[in-house]
Amino acid sequence: MPTPREAIKVIAHRGASADAPEHTLAAYRKAIEDGADGLECDVRLTADGHLVCVHDRRVNRTSNGRGAVSALELADLAGLDFGSWKDTTRVGPVGPGAGLDTAVPVPPVSERPQWDAERTSVLTLERLLELVSDAGRRVELAIETKHPTRWAGQVEEQLMTLLHRFGLDAPASAAESPVRVMSFSARSLHRVRAASPHLPTVQLMQFVGVRHRDGRLPPGVGISGPSIRILRGHPSYVEQVHRAGNHVHVWTVDEPADVALCADLGVDAVITNRPRVVLEQLGRG
C-alpha cells in the first residue's frame, strides 16, 4: 500500500481528450506536454491484425466512416478522419484567465496545415508506444482491452507480441513496469497474466460485486479500477482495497469535487480527460 506522501498519479484518458480528439497522436502528445504521469488507451484489433486505439466497437462516433473496427483493415481506417468531429471548435485556454471550456473557432479542414494529420489520423498502438519511448521521461501506459470481440484471445496475443517488441512484456516486477493492462473482462486479464505474470493488471468496474466489496480482486490482479460513481456512493471502498494490499485507479475524474474526493480518499491514480487542470488542482501544475 502506498504511503500517504506519494503523489496521486494523473493518467490522461484517451490522451488530453478535452483539448484534442480522443485517441489521436495530438491528444497524447498534448498530455505528455501537460505533464501527465501516464496515458490511457483502448485497443481493438483490425481485420488484418493491427491494434488500433479506438474506444467504440464501431467507428461511427469518432470518424467520418461507418462499420466495426474488427471488420475493417488498417488501410480502411487510415483513410478516415478521426478528428474533425471534435474540431468544429477547439476547446482550451486562449489567454490569461481563460478557462478550459473556452471555445475557439478553427479553420475549415481545407485550410488547416499538414500537422493537423496528428489530430485526424487513426492511431496504432505501435505508434503510441513509439511516442512514449521517445518522451524523454517515464510515461506510463494503461492499455484497456475491449471486449467482447470476435477475435477472442487474439487481442491479448497481439498485444503481448507488440509489448515484447518494445521490451515491455516481461518486467522484473509490477512496480517497475511502465505498462499495465486494464479490462472489464476477467478472462482478458487472465490471458495477460498467463503470458506475463509480472505485468500489472487492472480490473475495471462499473459496480463492485459482493465478492469484491472487501477489497479483494481476482487472483493475480493487484489494481482495482472503479468508476468515480462507485467512490461517490461508497467512499470506504478505497480503504478496503488498500487493506487488502491492492491499489486503486479511478476513472473518469474530471470535476474538481471528484478530484478532491479522490485526494481525500488517498487513491493511487486518477484517469482524466483534463490532465493539466487536475495536476494544477493537486498542486503539481
C-alpha positions in Angstrom: 0.0 0.0 0.0 1.4 3.4 -0.9 2.3 5.9 1.8 0.1 9.0 2.1 3.0 11.1 0.9 3.1 9.6 -2.5 1.5 11.8 -5.1 -1.6 10.7 -6.9 -0.7 9.7 -10.5 -2.6 11.6 -13.2 -3.3 9.5 -16.2 -4.6 11.1 -19.4 -7.8 9.4 -20.6 -7.5 8.7 -24.3 -4.9 11.5 -24.2 -5.7 15.1 -23.3 -9.1 14.4 -24.8 -10.7 17.6 -23.5 -8.3 19.5 -25.7 -7.8 17.3 -28.8 -9.7 14.5 -30.5 -9.5 11.3 -28.3 -7.0 8.6 -29.2 -5.2 10.8 -31.7 -1.4 11.4 -31.6 -2.1 15.1 -30.9 -4.1 14.2 -27.8 -1.3 12.0 -26.4 1.4 14.5 -27.3 -0.5 17.2 -25.5 -0.9 15.0 -22.5 2.8 14.4 -22.3 3.5 18.2 -22.7 1.0 18.8 -19.9 3.0 16.6 -17.5 0.7 13.6 -17.3 2.2 10.7 -15.4 0.7 8.3 -17.9 -1.6 7.8 -20.8 -4.7 5.6 -21.1 -5.8 4.0 -24.4 -8.3 1.5 -25.6 -7.2 -1.1 -28.1 -9.1 -3.1 -30.8 -7.9 -5.5 -33.4 -8.5 -4.7 -37.1 -9.5 -7.3 -39.6 -5.8 -7.6 -40.7 -4.4 -7.9 -37.2 -3.3 -4.4 -36.2 -4.1 -3.0 -32.7 -5.6 0.5 -33.0 -6.6 3.0 -30.4 -10.4 3.2 -30.8 -12.9 3.1 -27.9 -16.1 2.2 -29.6 -16.8 -1.1 -31.4 -17.8 0.9 -34.4 -16.1 4.0 -35.9 -19.3 5.9 -36.5 -19.0 8.3 -33.5 -15.4 9.4 -33.8 -14.8 9.3 -37.6 -16.5 10.2 -40.9 -16.8 6.4 -41.6 -19.0 3.6 -40.6 -18.6 0.0 -39.6 -17.0 -2.2 -36.9 -13.2 -1.8 -36.3 -12.9 -5.6 -36.4 -14.4 -5.7 -39.9 -12.1 -3.0 -41.3 -8.4 -3.2 -42.3 -5.8 -0.7 -41.2 -5.8 0.8 -44.7 -9.5 1.4 -44.4 -9.1 3.2 -41.1 -6.2 5.2 -42.4 -8.5 6.7 -45.0 -10.9 8.1 -42.4 -10.9 11.4 -40.5 -10.9 10.7 -36.7 -10.6 14.4 -35.6 -12.8 16.8 -37.4 -15.9 15.9 -35.4 -14.0 17.4 -32.4 -12.5 20.3 -34.3 -15.6 22.3 -35.2 -14.5 24.2 -32.1 -11.2 23.9 -30.3 -11.5 23.8 -26.6 -8.9 25.1 -24.3 -7.3 28.2 -22.8 -6.7 31.0 -25.2 -5.3 33.8 -23.0 -4.8 35.0 -19.4 -7.6 33.8 -17.2 -9.3 31.7 -20.0 -11.0 28.6 -18.7 -10.8 25.1 -20.2 -14.3 25.4 -21.6 -13.5 28.4 -23.8 -14.4 27.5 -27.4 -12.4 29.0 -30.2 -13.4 28.6 -33.9 -10.9 26.7 -36.0 -10.4 26.9 -39.8 -12.2 24.6 -42.2 -10.4 21.3 -42.9 -9.2 22.5 -46.3 -7.4 25.5 -44.7 -5.6 23.6 -41.9 -1.9 22.9 -42.1 -0.4 19.5 -42.7 0.4 18.9 -39.0 -3.3 18.5 -38.3 -2.9 14.9 -39.6 -1.9 14.2 -36.0 -5.4 15.3 -35.0 -7.3 13.3 -37.6 -5.4 10.0 -38.4 -6.2 6.7 -36.7 -3.5 5.8 -34.2 -2.0 2.4 -33.9 -0.8 1.1 -30.5 2.7 0.7 -32.1 2.9 4.4 -32.9 1.7 5.3 -29.4 4.4 3.1 -27.9 7.0 4.9 -30.0 5.7 8.2 -28.7 6.1 7.0 -25.1 9.5 5.6 -25.8 10.7 9.0 -27.2 9.2 11.1 -24.4 12.5 11.7 -22.6 11.0 10.8 -19.2 9.0 7.9 -17.7 5.5 8.0 -19.1 3.3 5.1 -18.0 0.8 3.5 -20.4 -2.5 2.0 -19.3 -3.9 -0.2 -22.1 -7.5 -1.3 -22.0 -8.5 -4.3 -24.0 -12.1 -4.0 -25.3 -14.4 -7.0 -25.0 -16.4 -8.9 -26.2 -14.7 -9.2 -29.5 -14.9 -11.5 -32.5 -11.1 -12.0 -32.1 -11.2 -13.6 -28.6 -7.7 -14.2 -27.3 -6.0 -12.8 -30.4 -6.3 -9.3 -28.9 -4.1 -10.2 -26.0 -1.8 -12.3 -28.1 -1.1 -9.4 -30.5 -0.7 -7.1 -27.5 1.9 -9.3 -25.9 3.8 -9.6 -29.2 3.9 -5.8 -29.6 5.0 -5.2 -26.0 7.7 -7.8 -26.5 9.0 -5.8 -29.5 9.4 -2.8 -27.2 10.9 -4.8 -24.3 7.9 -4.2 -22.1 6.3 -7.7 -21.9 8.3 -9.1 -19.0 9.1 -6.6 -16.3 11.1 -7.8 -13.3 8.3 -6.7 -11.0 4.9 -5.0 -11.2 6.3 -1.9 -9.6 9.0 -1.4 -12.3 6.6 -1.8 -15.2 5.6 1.4 -17.0 2.8 -0.6 -18.7 -0.4 -2.1 -17.2 -3.3 -3.8 -18.9 -6.8 -3.0 -17.9 -10.1 -4.6 -18.8 -13.7 -5.2 -17.6 -13.1 -8.8 -18.8 -11.6 -11.0 -16.1 -10.9 -13.5 -18.9 -8.8 -11.0 -20.8 -6.7 -10.2 -17.7 -6.3 -13.9 -17.1 -4.8 -14.3 -20.5 -2.4 -11.4 -19.9 -1.3 -12.8 -16.5 -0.7 -16.3 -18.1 1.6 -14.7 -20.7 3.4 -12.3 -18.3 2.9 -12.9 -14.5 4.6 -9.6 -13.5 2.8 -7.3 -15.9 0.4 -5.3 -13.8 -3.3 -5.8 -14.5 -6.3 -3.6 -13.5 -9.8 -5.0 -13.0 -12.2 -2.2 -14.3 -15.5 -2.0 -12.5 -18.9 -0.4 -13.3 -20.0 -1.6 -9.9 -18.5 -3.6 -7.1 -19.8 -7.2 -6.8 -20.5 -8.8 -3.5 -17.3 -11.0 -3.7 -15.1 -7.9 -4.0 -16.6 -5.5 -1.5 -13.9 -6.3 1.0 -11.3 -5.0 -1.4 -10.2 -8.4 -2.8 -9.6 -8.8 -6.6 -9.4 -11.7 -9.0 -6.3 -13.9 -8.5 -3.1 -12.1 -9.7 -4.8 -8.7 -10.1 -3.3 -6.0 -8.0 -5.2 -2.9 -9.0 -8.9 -2.1 -8.8 -10.3 0.3 -11.4 -13.6 1.6 -10.1 -15.6 4.3 -11.7 -15.9 7.6 -9.8 -19.5 6.9 -9.3 -18.5 3.9 -7.1 -16.4 6.2 -4.9 -19.1 8.8 -4.6 -21.5 6.2 -3.3 -19.1 4.0 -1.4 -16.0 6.1 -0.3 -15.0 3.4 2.1 -14.2 1.1 -0.8 -10.8 2.7 -1.2 -9.7 1.8 2.3 -11.0 -1.7 1.8 -8.9 -2.2 -1.3 -5.8 -0.8 0.4 -6.3 -3.0 3.4 -6.3 -6.0 1.0 -2.9 -4.9 -0.3 -4.2 -3.6 -3.6 -4.2 -0.2 -5.4 -7.0 2.0 -6.7 -7.1 3.7 -10.1 -10.3 5.7 -10.6 -12.0 6.7 -13.9 -13.1 9.2 -15.2 -12.2 12.0 -12.9 -12.8 15.5 -14.4 -14.8 17.5 -11.9 -13.0 19.5 -9.2 -15.2 17.9 -6.5 -14.3 14.4 -7.7 -10.6 15.3 -7.8 -10.9 16.5 -4.2 -12.7 13.3 -3.2 -10.0 11.1 -4.7 -7.3 13.1 -3.0 -9.1 12.9 0.4 -9.6 9.1 0.0 -5.9 8.6 -1.0 -6.4 6.8 -4.3 -3.3 5.9 -6.2 -4.2 7.2 -9.6 -6.9 9.2 -11.4 -7.8 8.8 -15.1 -8.9 12.1 -16.5 -9.7 13.9 -19.8 -8.1 17.0 -18.3 -4.7 16.1 -17.0 -3.3 19.7 -16.9 -6.2 21.0 -14.9 -6.2 18.0 -12.5 -2.4 18.4 -12.0 -2.9 22.1 -11.2 -5.7 21.2 -8.6 -3.4 18.7 -7.0 -0.6 21.3 -6.7 1.5 19.8 -9.4 0.9 22.2 -12.2 
